[in-house]
Amino acid sequence: MSTGSTPKPGDTVSVTLHNKETIEGTVEWVDGNGAWIKGAQRARWVPIEYFVRPDLVNPPPKPASELGEKAPKARKEDSESEE
């Protein structure tokens, strides 16, 4: 199954959910809101958004440079000398 398309019964899929759980299995049935995936260990209903726009549901992690993280500041040295 290609990314960004609605699954059909019989398709083999692999979907990663918000909680980082990956569901791998065969699509049993599809309704307007999601798909029933039957995996090796258990079956699970998955919302259709995970198939149609996986980038919106599970966006890729941003690089540290885009997170607004700054390099640690240098320690301030006392520039005043005691007299």
C-alpha positions in Angstrom: 0.0 0.0 0.0 1.4 3.4 -0.9 1.5 6.3 1.6 -1.4 8.7 1.5 -4.0 6.3 0.1 -7.0 4.7 1.8 -6.3 1.0 2.5 -8.5 -1.7 1.0 -9.5 -5.1 2.6 -6.6 -7.5 2.1 -3.9 -4.8 2.0 -0.9 -5.4 4.3 -0.2 -2.3 6.3 2.2 -0.9 9.0 1.0 2.1 11.0 2.7 3.9 13.9 0.3 5.5 16.4 0.8 8.6 18.6 2.0 6.4 21.4 4.7 5.0 19.1 3.0 1.6 18.9 3.3 0.1 15.5 0.4 -1.9 14.2 1.3 -4.3 11.4 -1.2 -6.6 9.8 -3.9 -7.1 7.2 -6.9 -4.8 6.6 -10.0 -6.8 7.4 -12.6 -4.0 6.6 -12.7 -0.2 6.1 -15.5 2.2 7.0 -15.6 6.0 6.5 -13.7 6.7 9.7 -11.0 4.0 9.9 -9.8 0.5 9.2 -9.8 -2.8 11.2 -6.3 -4.2 11.1 -5.7 -7.8 12.1 -2.2 -8.3 13.3 -0.3 -11.4 14.4 -1.0 -10.8 18.1 -4.2 -8.8 18.1 -6.6 -6.8 16.0 -7.1 -3.0 16.2 -9.2 -0.3 14.7 -7.1 2.6 13.3 -8.4 6.0 12.3 -8.3 6.7 8.6 -6.1 9.8 9.2 -3.1 7.5 9.8 -3.4 6.3 6.2 -4.4 9.4 4.3 -2.1 12.0 5.9 0.4 10.2 8.2 2.6 13.3 8.1 -0.1 15.2 10.0 -0.7 12.4 12.5 3.0 11.5 13.1 5.1 14.4 12.0 8.8 13.7 11.6 11.0 14.9 14.5 12.4 18.4 14.0 16.2 18.9 14.1 17.5 20.5 17.3 18.4 23.6 15.3 14.7 24.2 14.5 13.5 23.7 18.1 14.9 27.0 19.2 17.6 25.5 21.4 20.5 27.7 21.8 24.1 26.8 22.6 24.8 27.0 26.4 26.0 30.5 27.5 29.5 31.0 28.6 30.0 31.6 32.3 30.4 35.2 33.2 33.8 35.9 34.7 34.2 38.7 37.2 35.9 41.4 35.3 36.2 43.6 38.3 39.4 43.1 40.3 39.4 43.6 44.0 41.6 46.5 45.2 
